[in-house]
Amino acid sequence: MMLAAGCTIQVGGGQGGAGGEPATGSGGAAVCVPGSQLSCYSGLPGTEGVGLCTAGAQTCLPDGSGYGPCTGEVTSSAEDCATDADEDCDGTGQCSPPLWSVALGGDGPASASAVAADAAGNLYVTGWFEGTVDFGAGPLVSARRNDVFLLKLDPSGHAIWSRRFGTMNPGEAGTSIALDASGNIFLGGSYGVDIGLAPPQPPIDFGGGPLPWDDASWLAAFLVKLDPDGNHLFSRGHLFGDELSITVQDLAVGEAGTSAVMVVHSGFFDIGYDVMTYDAAGGYMWGFSRRTFSSEAPTGRVAMDSAGNVLVAMGRGDGQESCPCDYYFHVEKRDPEGTVLWLKLLSGPSEPDFSGDGGQAKDVAVDPDDNVLVAGRSLGNFDLGGGPIPAGTNFVVKMSPLGDYLWHREVPGDAVVADSAGNVIVLGGGALVKLDASGAALWRRTFTDTIWASRKLTTYHDGHLALVGSFEGTVDFGAGPLTAAGRDGFVTVFPP
C-alpha cells in the first residue's frame, strides 16, 4: 500500500481480510487495513508539535473503504495572555508585554475617557479630574467639581504638555478625541451651568469665549478644535433643552478635516441621537436625529472612511414601560453630503421571549480598505448574512464598503478598531481580543474587575494599540504595577 511521505500507519486489530490483509471496499478495491491509523494534522505549517499543537489520528473504517475523521488533534488558537501555555504554537507561551503604562491621578478622582495618536506616535488623552493632578507637565487644579483635561504624551509616555478647561459649574468632562491629518485636535464632551451659584458662573471657555447656555438646559455638549499645541481654533456648544444627560458620544475626523459628531441626550423616557457634521473651519454642513425609547444605556459610534463618507452605528429601542420591546441594530453609511448610501436595520420584539431579530450596534470602525467593522450584541433571532447569531451574544461583524457581509465572530464586542494591516481589535467583557483581517484569533488579554477600560481606544504606528480608562487599587498590565490613590486614570500601550 502506498503512503504519503511522512505519514505513519499503525496496524490495529480491526476486521481485515485473511491474514490481516487490507479489506476491500464496496467497489472491491482495498483502501486501508480496518482499524489502522494515519497521523493527521490540519493546522498551520510549522506548528505541529510546537506548544499545545499536536497531531491527531484517522482510523480506517471497518469495511476498509477509507479513513474516518481526524480526531484528537490540537491546532493553534488565540494566545491567552493570562496563561503561560503556548496556544498559538509560535514557540513561546507569553504575549508581548505593554511597552509602557502610566497612571493619571492626584488627590481626587480622575478618569481617562479617550485617546488619539498623531503621525509621530504622540498620544493625546482627554477625560476629567477633581482636585489637583500633575501628569508630569505641572499641576492642574480643578475649579470646583469635574474639569476637563487634555494631555499630550510622547511615544514613550512622558508628558509634553497638559491643559485644564473648566469653571465652578458641574458636568464638565472630555469624552471623545480625534486628530486630523495636520495634527489638529478635535475634542468633545459635556458642560453645564449651576444657576444656584452666587455670583453666577459663565459656561466653560476653551479660548474662544464662553459657550452658549440657556436656563432651560441641564447639560450641553461641546465640540472644540485646537491646534497641535492646544491653542483654540473653534468651539461649538449644543443645547437640547431640559434633557437630564447630554454628551458627545463619539466623534470622527476625515482626511479633509471635516468632522462628524454623535451627541446622545436622554430625558425621563427617551433617548435622542443627533449626528452633526462640520467643515474644517467649524461650519455646520448637515445632520440628522433619531429618537428612541429604551431602558438600555445608549450605544452608538461614528466613523469616517478615506473618502469622507460617514458611518453611523446605533443601538435603538422602541419599548417604553411595557414589553415586548423592539430593539434595532442600526448601521448606515452616508456620503460627504449626507445622502444615505446604505442602511442595515434589523429590528423586532426582543423581550420578553427574544422572538424577533433585534440587536444593538455598539461601535463602528473602518479598516485600511474602507471595510466596515461593527461591534454589537444580538437580542433575538439575529442574522447579518452568515447564519443566526444566538440571542445574548456579543460579536464583531466585517462588511464590505458596500455593506455586504464578509464574516462575523462571536467575541465580547463593546468597541472595535482596525490597525494599518487590517487586523481587528475588539474590547468588551473585561477582555481585549485581536483578530487578523480574515477573523482568525491572534491573542486575548483579560483585565481584573478593578479596571474600567474606555471604549475609545486607538491604533497607530503599524499596529501599536493605546488603551485608556480608570482603575482602583493596584493593577499591572505587564509593564509594572500602577497604584491609584482612589480612582485614577491610566494609559497603556501594547506593541503589534
Phi, psi and omega per residue, in radians:
M1 nan 2.328 -3.118
M2 -1.464 2.353 3.112
L3 -2.105 2.599 3.050
A4 -1.170 2.574 -3.141
A5 -1.018 2.357 3.086
G6 1.511 -0.102 -3.127
C7 -1.613 2.616 -3.102
T8 -2.191 2.322 3.039
I9 -1.951 2.272 3.066
Q10 -1.899 2.084 -3.055
V11 -1.397 2.198 3.126
G12 -1.870 -2.951 -3.086
G13 -1.723 0.772 -3.103
G14 -1.304 -3.103 -3.111
Q15 -1.514 1.322 -3.133
G16 -1.518 -3.003 3.093
G17 -1.370 -3.034 -3.107
A18 -1.044 2.353 3.114
G19 1.239 0.318 3.118
G20 1.335 0.277 3.130
E21 -1.279 2.745 3.140
P22 -0.987 2.435 3.055
A23 -1.355 2.884 3.107
T24 -1.847 2.500 3.096
G25 -1.343 -3.057 -3.106
S26 -1.112 -0.399 3.098
G27 -1.503 -0.014 3.106
G28 1.635 -0.196 -3.108
A29 -1.725 2.314 3.095
A30 -1.314 2.317 3.097
V31 -1.849 -0.762 -3.131
C32 -2.763 2.885 3.105
V33 -1.394 2.089 -3.135
P34 -0.894 2.321 -3.136
G35 1.516 -0.247 3.091
S36 -1.230 2.761 -3.062
Q37 -2.157 2.561 3.117
L38 -2.156 2.227 3.086
S39 -1.112 2.462 -3.100
C40 -2.516 2.615 3.113
Y41 -2.771 2.180 -3.094
S42 -1.912 0.150 -3.118
G43 -1.332 -3.105 -3.134
L44 -1.148 2.526 3.101
P45 -0.984 2.413 3.103
G46 1.517 -0.047 -3.117
T47 -1.771 -0.270 3.141
E48 -1.076 2.260 3.132
G49 1.390 0.074 3.109
V50 -1.866 2.309 -3.138
G51 1.039 -2.314 -3.140
L52 -1.461 -0.101 -3.069
C53 -1.313 2.282 -3.134
T54 -2.578 2.662 3.141
A55 -1.295 2.739 3.024
G56 -1.915 -2.791 -3.119
A57 -2.477 2.510 2.978
Q58 -1.912 2.342 -3.094
T59 -1.880 2.354 3.129
C60 -1.133 2.361 -3.114
L61 -1.153 2.732 -3.092
P62 -1.000 -0.515 -3.130
D63 -1.604 0.071 3.102
G64 1.240 0.223 -3.051
S65 -1.412 -0.137 3.138
G66 2.799 -3.108 -3.105
Y67 -1.693 2.567 3.050
G68 -1.350 -2.997 -3.102
P69 -1.200 2.788 3.074
C70 -1.327 2.132 -3.133
T71 -2.140 2.616 3.048
G72 1.488 -0.061 -3.139
E73 -1.342 2.647 3.028
V74 -2.196 2.058 3.120
T75 -1.832 3.021 -3.059
S76 -1.178 2.599 3.097
S77 -2.442 -3.128 -3.128
A78 -1.052 2.359 3.095
E79 -1.184 2.112 3.088
D80 -1.524 1.895 -3.035
C81 -1.238 -0.131 3.131
A82 -1.522 -0.106 -3.135
T83 -2.157 2.916 3.071
D84 -1.627 -0.043 -3.135
A85 -1.231 2.621 -3.128
D86 -1.685 1.393 -3.074
E87 -1.232 -0.573 -3.109
D88 -1.585 0.022 2.974
C89 0.999 0.806 3.089
D90 -1.846 0.118 3.102
G91 1.726 -0.095 3.077
T92 -2.398 2.492 -3.104
G93 -1.689 0.241 -3.080
Q94 -2.184 2.535 3.017
C95 -1.417 2.730 3.053
S96 -1.139 2.292 -3.135
P97 -1.243 2.871 3.050
P98 -1.017 2.650 3.053
L99 -1.228 -0.659 3.080
W100 -2.920 2.787 3.055
S101 -2.471 2.484 3.079
V102 -2.356 2.565 3.034
A103 -1.670 2.541 3.131
L104 -2.143 1.795 -3.100
G105 -2.875 3.070 3.129
G106 -2.736 -2.370 -3.096
D107 -1.597 0.079 3.063
G108 -2.389 3.097 -3.139
P109 -1.202 2.686 3.110
A110 -2.668 2.713 3.096
S111 -2.633 2.407 3.023
A112 -1.647 2.185 -3.012
S113 -1.780 -0.534 -3.038
A114 -2.761 2.743 -3.095
V115 -2.515 2.566 3.048
A116 -2.472 2.803 -3.092
A117 -2.268 2.546 3.056
D118 -1.699 -3.115 -3.048
A119 -1.163 -0.399 -3.140
A120 -1.531 -0.064 -3.126
G121 1.574 0.127 3.008
N122 -1.278 2.534 -3.137
L123 -1.905 2.508 3.075
Y124 -2.102 2.183 -3.025
V125 -2.170 2.398 3.035
T126 -2.243 2.851 -3.138
G127 3.033 -2.511 3.127
W128 -2.527 2.818 3.097
F129 -2.700 2.793 2.980
E130 -2.172 2.650 3.103
G131 1.416 -2.425 -3.107
T132 -2.087 2.299 3.069
V133 -2.282 2.673 3.012
D134 -2.418 1.878 -3.116
F135 -1.484 0.026 -3.134
G136 2.054 -0.059 3.140
A137 -2.095 0.367 -3.123
G138 1.895 2.695 -3.060
P139 -1.233 2.521 2.975
L140 -2.062 2.379 -3.083
V141 -2.164 2.160 3.125
S142 -1.268 2.632 -3.093
A143 -1.252 -0.693 -3.096
R144 -2.759 -1.066 -3.126
R145 -2.003 -2.499 3.102
N146 -1.038 2.341 2.929
D147 -2.124 2.747 3.099
V148 -1.420 2.399 2.950
F149 -2.106 2.657 3.033
L150 -2.338 2.194 -3.025
L151 -2.244 2.329 3.030
K152 -1.926 2.198 3.127
L153 -2.014 2.548 3.052
D154 -1.373 3.053 -3.078
P155 -1.058 -0.273 3.108
S156 -1.713 0.013 3.097
G157 1.637 0.162 3.120
H158 -1.564 2.450 -3.101
A159 -1.198 2.318 3.028
I160 -1.710 -0.859 3.014
W161 -2.742 2.844 3.074
S162 -2.473 2.660 -3.138
R163 -2.327 2.561 3.020
R164 -2.078 2.391 3.057
F165 -2.275 2.180 3.134
G166 3.013 2.950 3.105
T167 -2.388 -2.939 3.066
M168 -1.418 0.024 -3.131
N169 -1.385 2.801 -3.117
P170 -1.496 3.005 2.919
G171 1.326 0.289 -3.079
E172 -1.592 2.050 -3.097
A173 -2.731 2.456 2.962
G174 -1.545 2.283 -3.072
T175 -2.136 -0.352 -3.067
S176 -2.538 2.636 3.134
I177 -2.660 2.545 3.066
A178 -2.709 2.797 3.134
L179 -2.141 2.628 2.987
D180 -1.653 -3.102 -3.047
A181 -1.137 -0.370 3.127
S182 -1.604 0.006 -3.138
G183 1.514 0.109 3.041
N184 -1.169 2.584 -2.989
I185 -1.828 2.255 3.031
F186 -1.928 2.139 -3.019
L187 -2.151 2.316 3.124
G188 -2.228 2.686 3.122
G189 3.067 -2.679 -3.068
S190 -2.272 2.767 3.049
Y191 -2.656 2.841 -3.140
G192 -2.540 3.137 3.067
V193 -2.409 2.280 3.071
D194 -1.643 1.786 -3.074
I195 -1.260 -0.146 3.112
G196 -1.516 -0.119 3.139
L197 -1.243 2.486 3.075
A198 -2.240 2.073 -0.071
P199 -1.283 2.786 3.111
P200 -1.015 2.517 -3.139
Q201 -1.780 2.405 3.085
P202 -1.203 2.790 3.098
P203 -1.132 2.975 -3.103
I204 -1.011 2.566 -3.092
D205 -2.288 2.096 3.134
F206 -1.692 0.129 3.112
G207 2.140 -0.150 3.140
G208 -1.977 0.269 -3.073
G209 1.784 2.771 3.141
P210 -1.007 2.474 3.120
L211 -1.283 2.785 -3.069
P212 -1.168 2.740 3.140
W213 -2.742 2.617 2.906
D214 -2.429 2.668 -2.999
D215 -1.257 -0.110 3.054
A216 -1.389 -0.229 -3.067
S217 -1.551 2.643 2.970
W218 -1.720 -0.855 3.108
L219 -2.439 2.857 3.091
A220 -2.447 2.922 -3.130
A221 -1.990 2.577 3.117
F222 -2.177 2.644 2.928
L223 -2.244 2.211 -3.083
V224 -2.264 2.433 3.004
K225 -2.013 2.217 3.128
L226 -2.153 2.713 3.061
D227 -1.368 3.059 -3.069
P228 -1.050 -0.291 3.096
D229 -1.707 0.088 3.086
G230 1.560 0.231 3.134
N231 -1.533 2.534 -3.017
H232 -1.168 2.336 3.011
L233 -2.008 -0.882 2.957
F234 -2.728 2.813 3.081
S235 -2.559 2.532 -3.115
R236 -2.349 2.430 3.039
G237 -2.029 2.526 -3.085
H238 -2.197 2.168 -3.113
L239 -1.928 2.453 -3.114
F240 -2.322 0.524 3.075
G241 1.302 -2.528 -2.976
D242 -1.557 0.707 3.054
E243 -1.254 2.587 -3.084
L244 -1.389 -0.535 -3.075
S245 -2.486 2.244 3.131
I246 -2.431 2.335 3.042
T247 -2.795 2.844 2.973
V248 -1.383 1.915 -3.133
Q249 -1.240 -0.627 -3.115
D250 -2.923 2.784 2.994
L251 -2.581 2.692 3.138
A252 -2.440 2.640 -3.112
V253 -2.226 2.333 3.125
G254 -1.574 3.017 -3.086
E255 -1.131 -0.445 3.128
A256 -1.532 0.063 3.135
G257 1.539 0.025 3.023
T258 -1.278 2.692 -3.097
S259 -2.294 2.605 3.048
A260 -2.139 2.299 -3.053
V261 -2.186 2.297 2.997
M262 -1.863 2.085 3.062
V263 -1.870 2.301 3.071
V264 -1.965 2.252 3.106
H265 -2.322 2.371 -3.064
S266 -2.251 2.491 3.074
G267 -1.971 -2.632 -3.113
F268 -1.267 -0.559 -3.005
F269 -2.210 -0.212 -3.030
D270 -2.490 2.982 3.137
I271 -2.257 2.410 3.101
G272 -2.047 2.410 3.012
Y273 -1.925 2.215 3.016
D274 -2.141 2.162 3.061
V275 -1.916 2.173 -3.091
M276 -2.254 2.493 3.115
T277 -2.111 2.592 -3.084
Y278 -2.346 2.636 3.027
D279 -1.412 3.138 -3.028
A280 -1.127 -0.384 3.129
A281 -1.627 0.035 3.131
G282 1.610 0.142 3.095
G283 -1.359 2.359 -3.130
Y284 -1.157 2.370 3.119
M285 -1.889 -1.089 3.139
W286 -2.817 2.918 3.117
G287 -2.936 3.054 3.062
F288 -2.706 2.851 -3.078
S289 -2.230 2.656 2.999
R290 -2.409 2.348 3.038
R291 -1.852 2.615 -3.125
T292 -2.585 2.581 3.071
F293 -1.975 2.083 -3.046
S294 -2.870 2.547 2.985
S295 -1.535 -0.130 3.132
E296 -1.337 2.598 3.021
A297 -1.102 2.445 -3.100
P298 -1.122 2.393 3.071
T299 -2.190 2.597 3.103
G300 2.786 2.698 -3.125
R301 -2.669 2.908 3.048
V302 -2.245 2.738 3.070
A303 -2.619 2.826 3.073
M304 -2.289 2.426 3.135
D305 -1.654 -3.057 -3.025
S306 -1.178 -0.340 3.131
A307 -1.644 0.045 -3.111
G308 1.469 0.121 3.030
N309 -1.205 2.598 -3.076
V310 -1.888 2.205 3.058
L311 -1.796 2.336 -3.119
V312 -2.244 2.273 3.058
A313 -2.145 2.375 3.136
M314 -2.433 2.632 2.900
G315 -1.963 1.907 -3.015
R316 -2.016 2.510 3.062
G317 -2.284 2.380 -3.100
D318 -1.941 0.267 3.042
G319 -1.617 2.629 3.094
Q320 -1.949 -1.923 -3.074
E321 -1.445 -0.352 -3.086
S322 -2.119 2.777 3.099
C323 -2.110 2.855 0.302
P324 -1.240 2.557 -3.101
C325 -1.919 2.401 3.101
D326 -1.629 2.114 3.072
Y327 -1.924 2.448 -3.044
Y328 -2.023 2.232 2.885
F329 -1.575 1.923 -2.956
H330 -2.152 1.983 3.053
V331 -2.335 2.261 3.124
E332 -2.444 2.755 3.101
K333 -2.192 2.262 3.121
R334 -2.146 2.580 3.112
D335 -1.361 3.057 -3.067
P336 -1.056 -0.309 3.105
E337 -1.644 -0.049 3.096
G338 1.712 0.027 3.118
T339 -1.301 2.322 -3.139
V340 -1.229 2.157 3.085
L341 -1.577 -0.727 3.014
W342 -2.787 2.787 -3.094
L343 -2.468 2.271 3.005
K344 -1.918 2.010 -3.088
L345 -2.355 1.888 3.098
L346 -1.985 2.183 -3.071
S347 -2.518 2.915 3.099
G348 2.694 2.867 3.137
P349 -1.015 2.143 -3.113
S350 -1.971 -0.188 3.072
E351 -2.369 2.623 0.036
P352 -1.542 -0.174 -3.013
D353 -1.865 0.117 3.127
F354 0.889 0.821 -3.067
S355 -1.624 -0.177 -3.122
G356 -1.649 -2.847 -3.129
D357 -2.058 0.568 -3.099
G358 -1.320 2.916 3.119
G359 -2.979 -3.079 3.106
Q360 -2.254 2.328 2.958
A361 -1.728 2.118 -3.011
K362 -1.806 -0.564 -3.101
D363 -2.678 2.737 3.128
V364 -2.470 2.522 3.108
A365 -2.608 2.908 3.042
V366 -2.161 2.583 3.098
D367 -1.677 -3.132 -3.082
P368 -1.053 -0.372 3.116
D369 -1.702 0.215 -3.132
D370 1.169 0.277 2.920
N371 -1.132 2.666 -3.026
V372 -1.842 2.271 3.117
L373 -2.010 2.296 -3.133
V374 -2.280 2.236 2.989
A375 -1.690 2.399 -3.088
G376 -2.840 -2.930 -3.101
R377 -2.534 2.361 3.078
S378 -1.476 2.362 3.108
L379 -2.149 0.275 3.139
G380 -2.978 -2.631 3.078
N381 -1.394 1.560 -2.846
F382 -1.923 2.206 -3.116
D383 -2.513 2.031 3.135
L384 -1.643 -0.049 -3.133
G385 2.283 -0.167 -3.130
G386 -1.985 0.288 -3.101
G387 1.875 2.832 -3.073
P388 -1.075 2.469 3.014
I389 -1.914 2.084 -3.039
P390 -0.999 2.604 3.112
A391 -1.019 2.450 3.132
G392 1.442 0.154 -3.089
T393 -1.669 2.307 2.993
N394 -1.522 2.569 -3.036
F395 -2.720 2.919 2.880
V396 -2.215 2.392 3.140
V397 -2.136 2.471 3.081
K398 -1.945 2.257 3.120
M399 -2.174 2.716 3.100
S400 -1.257 2.959 3.060
P401 -1.005 -0.398 3.109
L402 -1.552 -0.007 3.133
G403 1.576 0.142 3.129
D404 -1.360 2.452 3.135
Y405 -1.128 2.330 3.051
L406 -1.974 -0.957 3.066
W407 -2.867 2.862 2.967
H408 -2.465 2.733 3.085
R409 -2.339 2.461 3.131
E410 -1.509 1.653 3.126
V411 -2.395 2.705 3.059
P412 -0.963 2.112 -2.975
G413 -2.261 1.473 2.999
D414 -1.792 -0.505 -3.115
A415 -2.544 2.619 -3.120
V416 -2.542 2.459 2.997
V417 -2.448 2.858 3.062
A418 -2.180 2.562 3.089
D419 -1.704 -3.081 -3.030
S420 -1.190 -0.305 3.094
A421 -1.630 0.013 -3.106
G422 1.519 0.030 3.034
N423 -1.125 2.659 -3.037
V424 -2.051 2.216 3.108
I425 -1.986 2.221 -3.070
V426 -2.125 2.352 3.136
L427 -2.064 2.378 3.071
G428 2.892 2.700 3.080
G429 1.048 0.554 -3.127
G430 1.273 0.307 -3.108
A431 -2.370 2.658 3.054
L432 -2.126 2.113 -3.039
V433 -2.131 2.360 3.087
K434 -1.988 2.235 3.086
L435 -2.029 2.666 3.017
D436 -1.430 -3.117 -3.030
A437 -1.129 -0.360 3.111
S438 -1.609 -0.048 -3.139
G439 1.683 0.028 3.100
A440 -1.287 2.378 -3.095
A441 -1.274 2.352 3.118
L442 -1.832 -0.891 3.073
W443 -2.732 2.898 -3.124
R444 -2.463 2.240 3.066
R445 -2.068 2.458 3.119
T446 -2.066 2.719 -3.101
F447 -2.145 2.708 3.095
T448 -1.310 2.914 -3.107
D449 -1.383 0.115 3.021
T450 -1.746 0.157 3.100
I451 -2.010 2.230 3.063
W452 -2.007 1.736 -3.091
A453 -1.458 2.329 3.071
S454 -1.168 2.600 3.093
R455 -1.384 0.017 -3.098
K456 -1.922 1.503 3.106
L457 -1.855 2.971 -3.104
T458 -2.563 2.695 3.035
T459 -2.035 2.679 -3.122
Y460 -2.874 2.994 3.046
H461 0.847 1.012 3.058
D462 1.003 0.678 2.976
G463 2.026 -0.055 3.019
H464 -1.072 2.547 -3.087
L465 -2.210 2.173 3.093
A466 -1.904 2.296 -3.116
L467 -2.208 2.396 3.121
V468 -2.264 2.938 3.111
G469 2.883 -2.588 3.105
S470 -2.433 2.848 -3.112
F471 -2.690 2.876 3.042
E472 -2.229 2.705 3.118
G473 1.240 -2.461 3.136
T474 -2.067 2.263 3.122
V475 -2.298 2.763 3.110
D476 -2.469 1.937 3.098
F477 -1.385 -0.128 -3.128
G478 2.151 -0.115 3.133
A479 -1.924 0.277 -3.117
G480 1.993 2.668 -3.050
P481 -1.213 2.521 2.984
L482 -2.056 2.385 -3.114
T483 -2.153 2.241 -3.134
A484 -1.666 2.507 3.040
A485 -1.256 -0.605 3.070
G486 -2.569 -1.592 2.966
R487 -2.183 2.017 -3.061
D488 -2.070 2.829 3.012
G489 -1.495 2.943 3.075
F490 -2.582 2.761 2.945
V491 -2.330 2.290 3.049
T492 -2.392 2.489 -3.069
V493 -2.138 2.200 3.122
F494 -1.820 2.513 3.069
P495 -1.301 2.962 3.124
P496 -1.009 nan nan
